[in-house]
Amino acid sequence: MTEKSFMTVEEVAAELRVSKSKAYQIVRELNAEMQKQGYLTVAGRVNATFFIKIYGEFRLSL
């Protein structure tokens, strides 16, 4: 099976154990940061590699 390039809001909410509305906020913030760095983003989804880079330590501590 191939790794997914993007995570949906539902996946972010489940991974971080937050509400869907909080996950939308997180996705928007991560996408804004990626846009500052010159990357194209997809609304409602976040690059999985970037998400792990930012929240990797958090995920390991669950």
N, CA, C and O atoms as CSV, one atom per row, in Angstrom:
chain,resi,resn,atom,element,x,y,z
A,1,MET,N,N,0.845,-1.186,0.000
A,1,MET,CA,C,0.000,0.000,0.000
A,1,MET,C,C,0.890,1.249,0.000
A,1,MET,O,O,1.924,1.287,0.667
A,2,THR,N,N,0.480,2.247,-0.743
A,2,THR,CA,C,1.262,3.478,-0.832
A,2,THR,C,C,0.874,4.433,0.292
A,2,THR,O,O,-0.252,4.413,0.790
A,3,GLU,N,N,1.825,5.259,0.674
A,3,GLU,CA,C,1.547,6.267,1.689
A,3,GLU,C,C,0.727,7.389,1.087
A,3,GLU,O,O,0.899,7.746,-0.079
A,4,LYS,N,N,-0.173,7.947,1.900
A,4,LYS,CA,C,-0.996,9.045,1.432
A,4,LYS,C,C,-0.196,10.341,1.491
A,4,LYS,O,O,0.591,10.562,2.411
A,5,SER,N,N,-0.411,11.185,0.496
A,5,SER,CA,C,0.284,12.468,0.454
A,5,SER,C,C,-0.390,13.514,1.333
A,5,SER,O,O,0.273,14.395,1.881
A,6,PHE,N,N,-1.711,13.413,1.465
A,6,PHE,CA,C,-2.474,14.396,2.220
A,6,PHE,C,C,-3.312,13.723,3.290
A,6,PHE,O,O,-3.736,12.576,3.150
A,7,MET,N,N,-3.538,14.463,4.358
A,7,MET,CA,C,-4.435,14.011,5.425
A,7,MET,C,C,-5.691,14.858,5.377
A,7,MET,O,O,-5.624,16.065,5.144
A,8,THR,N,N,-6.831,14.234,5.596
A,8,THR,CA,C,-8.090,14.968,5.641
A,8,THR,C,C,-8.282,15.558,7.033
A,8,THR,O,O,-7.559,15.226,7.971
A,9,VAL,N,N,-9.264,16.433,7.145
A,9,VAL,CA,C,-9.594,17.035,8.439
A,9,VAL,C,C,-9.986,15.956,9.440
A,9,VAL,O,O,-9.613,16.024,10.611
A,10,GLU,N,N,-10.736,14.963,8.978
A,10,GLU,CA,C,-11.159,13.881,9.861
A,10,GLU,C,C,-9.958,13.109,10.399
A,10,GLU,O,O,-9.939,12.732,11.571
A,11,GLU,N,N,-8.960,12.872,9.556
A,11,GLU,CA,C,-7.755,12.165,9.986
A,11,GLU,C,C,-6.949,13.001,10.975
A,11,GLU,O,O,-6.406,12.469,11.943
A,12,VAL,N,N,-6.871,14.306,10.733
A,12,VAL,CA,C,-6.166,15.202,11.662
A,12,VAL,C,C,-6.869,15.200,13.015
A,12,VAL,O,O,-6.214,15.122,14.054
A,13,ALA,N,N,-8.201,15.288,13.006
A,13,ALA,CA,C,-8.968,15.277,14.248
A,13,ALA,C,C,-8.731,13.984,15.023
A,13,ALA,O,O,-8.540,14.012,16.239
A,14,ALA,N,N,-8.743,12.867,14.329
A,14,ALA,CA,C,-8.531,11.578,14.989
A,14,ALA,C,C,-7.107,11.455,15.516
A,14,ALA,O,O,-6.899,10.963,16.625
A,15,GLU,N,N,-6.144,11.888,14.748
A,15,GLU,CA,C,-4.736,11.769,15.128
A,15,GLU,C,C,-4.412,12.608,16.357
A,15,GLU,O,O,-3.679,12.168,17.243
A,16,LEU,N,N,-4.963,13.821,16.407
A,16,LEU,CA,C,-4.666,14.738,17.515
A,16,LEU,C,C,-5.693,14.674,18.633
A,16,LEU,O,O,-5.536,15.309,19.676
A,17,ARG,N,N,-6.744,13.901,18.402
A,17,ARG,CA,C,-7.832,13.766,19.390
A,17,ARG,C,C,-8.443,15.119,19.738
A,17,ARG,O,O,-8.569,15.493,20.904
A,18,VAL,N,N,-8.820,15.842,18.673
A,18,VAL,CA,C,-9.473,17.140,18.826
A,18,VAL,C,C,-10.778,17.119,18.039
A,18,VAL,O,O,-11.044,16.189,17.278
A,19,SER,N,N,-11.587,18.158,18.234
A,19,SER,CA,C,-12.841,18.256,17.496
A,19,SER,C,C,-12.568,18.545,16.024
A,19,SER,O,O,-11.471,18.950,15.641
A,20,LYS,N,N,-13.589,18.326,15.218
A,20,LYS,CA,C,-13.450,18.577,13.789
A,20,LYS,C,C,-13.206,20.066,13.518
A,20,LYS,O,O,-12.428,20.415,12.630
A,21,SER,N,N,-13.868,20.941,14.279
A,21,SER,CA,C,-13.669,22.379,14.059
A,21,SER,C,C,-12.243,22.798,14.419
A,21,SER,O,O,-11.660,23.646,13.742
A,22,LYS,N,N,-11.681,22.218,15.466
A,22,LYS,CA,C,-10.291,22.510,15.826
A,22,LYS,C,C,-9.352,21.969,14.749
A,22,LYS,O,O,-8.347,22.604,14.428
A,23,ALA,N,N,-9.673,20.801,14.190
A,23,ALA,CA,C,-8.854,20.225,13.121
A,23,ALA,C,C,-8.860,21.122,11.891
A,23,ALA,O,O,-7.827,21.291,11.243
A,24,TYR,N,N,-10.025,21.702,11.560
A,24,TYR,CA,C,-10.081,22.645,10.437
A,24,TYR,C,C,-9.156,23.827,10.691
A,24,TYR,O,O,-8.449,24.268,9.785
A,25,GLN,N,N,-9.156,24.337,11.905
A,25,GLN,CA,C,-8.288,25.463,12.255
A,25,GLN,C,C,-6.813,25.068,12.088
A,25,GLN,O,O,-6.022,25.837,11.541
A,26,ILE,N,N,-6.455,23.894,12.550
A,26,ILE,CA,C,-5.078,23.415,12.439
A,26,ILE,C,C,-4.678,23.268,10.980
A,26,ILE,O,O,-3.581,23.668,10.591
A,27,VAL,N,N,-5.565,22.695,10.170
A,27,VAL,CA,C,-5.280,22.514,8.741
A,27,VAL,C,C,-5.076,23.868,8.074
A,27,VAL,O,O,-4.151,24.029,7.277
A,28,ARG,N,N,-5.929,24.845,8.389
A,28,ARG,CA,C,-5.776,26.185,7.807
A,28,ARG,C,C,-4.429,26.798,8.196
A,28,ARG,O,O,-3.747,27.388,7.359
A,29,GLU,N,N,-4.050,26.657,9.470
A,29,GLU,CA,C,-2.785,27.222,9.929
A,29,GLU,C,C,-1.589,26.549,9.259
A,29,GLU,O,O,-0.644,27.223,8.849
A,30,LEU,N,N,-1.630,25.235,9.149
A,30,LEU,CA,C,-0.535,24.515,8.491
A,30,LEU,C,C,-0.452,24.876,7.012
A,30,LEU,O,O,0.640,25.053,6.471
A,31,ASN,N,N,-1.601,24.983,6.364
A,31,ASN,CA,C,-1.608,25.356,4.947
A,31,ASN,C,C,-1.099,26.780,4.751
A,31,ASN,O,O,-0.403,27.057,3.774
A,32,ALA,N,N,-1.434,27.680,5.661
A,32,ALA,CA,C,-0.941,29.063,5.565
A,32,ALA,C,C,0.584,29.081,5.684
A,32,ALA,O,O,1.260,29.817,4.966
A,33,GLU,N,N,1.117,28.269,6.591
A,33,GLU,CA,C,2.571,28.188,6.753
A,33,GLU,C,C,3.221,27.625,5.492
A,33,GLU,O,O,4.272,28.105,5.068
A,34,MET,N,N,2.608,26.624,4.902
A,34,MET,CA,C,3.157,26.050,3.667
A,34,MET,C,C,3.109,27.055,2.526
A,34,MET,O,O,4.038,27.119,1.722
A,35,GLN,N,N,2.034,27.844,2.444
A,35,GLN,CA,C,1.930,28.860,1.395
A,35,GLN,C,C,3.020,29.912,1.552
A,35,GLN,O,O,3.562,30.389,0.554
A,36,LYS,N,N,3.353,30.283,2.789
A,36,LYS,CA,C,4.443,31.234,3.031
A,36,LYS,C,C,5.764,30.698,2.496
A,36,LYS,O,O,6.626,31.456,2.053
A,37,GLN,N,N,5.906,29.370,2.544
A,37,GLN,CA,C,7.125,28.730,2.068
A,37,GLN,C,C,7.093,28.484,0.560
A,37,GLN,O,O,8.050,27.953,-0.004
A,38,GLY,N,N,5.987,28.872,-0.095
A,38,GLY,CA,C,5.908,28.780,-1.542
A,38,GLY,C,C,5.257,27.515,-2.079
A,38,GLY,O,O,5.311,27.258,-3.281
A,39,TYR,N,N,4.646,26.725,-1.213
A,39,TYR,CA,C,3.991,25.497,-1.652
A,39,TYR,C,C,2.528,25.750,-1.997
A,39,TYR,O,O,1.899,26.656,-1.450
A,40,LEU,N,N,2.001,24.949,-2.898
A,40,LEU,CA,C,0.574,24.960,-3.187
A,40,LEU,C,C,-0.120,24.086,-2.155
A,40,LEU,O,O,0.434,23.079,-1.714
A,41,THR,N,N,-1.325,24.468,-1.772
A,41,THR,CA,C,-2.059,23.698,-0.763
A,41,THR,C,C,-3.434,23.322,-1.293
A,41,THR,O,O,-3.907,23.869,-2.289
A,42,VAL,N,N,-4.061,22.382,-0.610
A,42,VAL,CA,C,-5.409,21.933,-0.948
A,42,VAL,C,C,-6.302,22.230,0.252
A,42,VAL,O,O,-6.009,21.794,1.366
A,43,ALA,N,N,-7.379,22.962,0.036
A,43,ALA,CA,C,-8.290,23.311,1.119
A,43,ALA,C,C,-8.876,22.052,1.751
A,43,ALA,O,O,-9.305,21.135,1.051
A,44,GLY,N,N,-8.889,22.020,3.081
A,44,GLY,CA,C,-9.468,20.886,3.792
A,44,GLY,C,C,-8.547,19.694,3.914
A,44,GLY,O,O,-8.939,18.661,4.457
A,45,ARG,N,N,-7.325,19.820,3.418
A,45,ARG,CA,C,-6.332,18.740,3.507
A,45,ARG,C,C,-4.976,19.367,3.823
A,45,ARG,O,O,-4.710,20.527,3.510
A,46,VAL,N,N,-4.139,18.559,4.451
A,46,VAL,CA,C,-2.803,19.043,4.784
A,46,VAL,C,C,-1.782,18.005,4.316
A,46,VAL,O,O,-2.039,16.802,4.360
A,47,ASN,N,N,-0.643,18.479,3.877
A,47,ASN,CA,C,0.431,17.589,3.456
A,47,ASN,C,C,0.829,16.713,4.640
A,47,ASN,O,O,1.160,17.224,5.710
A,48,ALA,N,N,0.795,15.397,4.449
A,48,ALA,CA,C,1.056,14.455,5.538
A,48,ALA,C,C,2.476,14.587,6.075
A,48,ALA,O,O,2.687,14.503,7.284
A,49,THR,N,N,3.447,14.791,5.198
A,49,THR,CA,C,4.840,14.930,5.623
A,49,THR,C,C,5.023,16.175,6.478
A,49,THR,O,O,5.726,16.139,7.488
A,50,PHE,N,N,4.395,17.276,6.079
A,50,PHE,CA,C,4.489,18.519,6.851
A,50,PHE,C,C,3.798,18.357,8.201
A,50,PHE,O,O,4.302,18.837,9.217
A,51,PHE,N,N,2.654,17.689,8.220
A,51,PHE,CA,C,1.938,17.443,9.472
A,51,PHE,C,C,2.821,16.656,10.434
A,51,PHE,O,O,2.918,17.007,11.610
A,52,ILE,N,N,3.458,15.607,9.954
A,52,ILE,CA,C,4.314,14.780,10.812
A,52,ILE,C,C,5.524,15.573,11.284
A,52,ILE,O,O,5.979,15.403,12.415
A,53,LYS,N,N,6.047,16.443,10.417
A,53,LYS,CA,C,7.185,17.293,10.808
A,53,LYS,C,C,6.801,18.187,11.986
A,53,LYS,O,O,7.592,18.371,12.911
A,54,ILE,N,N,5.593,18.740,11.954
A,54,ILE,CA,C,5.153,19.660,13.003
A,54,ILE,C,C,4.669,18.913,14.239
A,54,ILE,O,O,5.030,19.271,15.360
A,55,TYR,N,N,3.860,17.885,14.047
A,55,TYR,CA,C,3.210,17.190,15.165
A,55,TYR,C,C,3.804,15.818,15.448
A,55,TYR,O,O,3.229,15.049,16.218
A,56,GLY,N,N,4.931,15.499,14.849
A,56,GLY,CA,C,5.526,14.182,15.022
A,56,GLY,C,C,5.775,13.807,16.468
A,56,GLY,O,O,5.427,12.703,16.888
A,57,GLU,N,N,6.370,14.705,17.235
A,57,GLU,CA,C,6.655,14.421,18.639
A,57,GLU,C,C,5.376,14.234,19.425
A,57,GLU,O,O,5.311,13.379,20.308
A,58,PHE,N,N,4.366,15.012,19.120
A,58,PHE,CA,C,3.081,14.893,19.803
A,58,PHE,C,C,2.488,13.519,19.553
A,58,PHE,O,O,1.991,12.875,20.476
A,59,ARG,N,N,2.537,13.070,18.306
A,59,ARG,CA,C,1.971,11.777,17.946
A,59,ARG,C,C,2.678,10.652,18.694
A,59,ARG,O,O,2.031,9.687,19.100
A,60,LEU,N,N,3.975,10.756,18.883
A,60,LEU,CA,C,4.720,9.707,19.563
A,60,LEU,C,C,4.426,9.665,21.052
A,60,LEU,O,O,4.613,8.628,21.688
A,61,SER,N,N,3.971,10.772,21.617
A,61,SER,CA,C,3.738,10.827,23.060
A,61,SER,C,C,2.348,10.356,23.459
A,61,SER,O,O,2.051,10.286,24.652
A,62,LEU,N,N,1.491,10.032,22.503
A,62,LEU,CA,C,0.129,9.579,22.845
A,62,LEU,C,C,0.134,8.212,23.449
A,62,LEU,O,O,-0.924,7.685,23.793
